[in-house]
Amino acid sequence: MKITCECGKVVVEGAVVERNNKPKFDMYGKLEGTIIKNESSNPKEWSGLCSECQRKADKEAQKK
């Protein structure tokens, strides 16, 4: 499973596994941004924000 940014870059790859009858997300490799959980504990509903888009958003927020 891949969690991607709106721009299409992969933020992180991993797999959803069951632990204690709950879905958990095991990451493979390095996290390349931020995982946005969207108020959900289900990893399939999560989205991501890559480092580059996160920097752009931070710069825009500082301008306001």
Secondary structure, DSSP 8 states (H G I E B T S, - for coil): -EEE-TTS-EEEEEEEEEETTEEEEEEES---EEEE-TT-S-GGG-EEEEHHHHHHHHHHHHH-
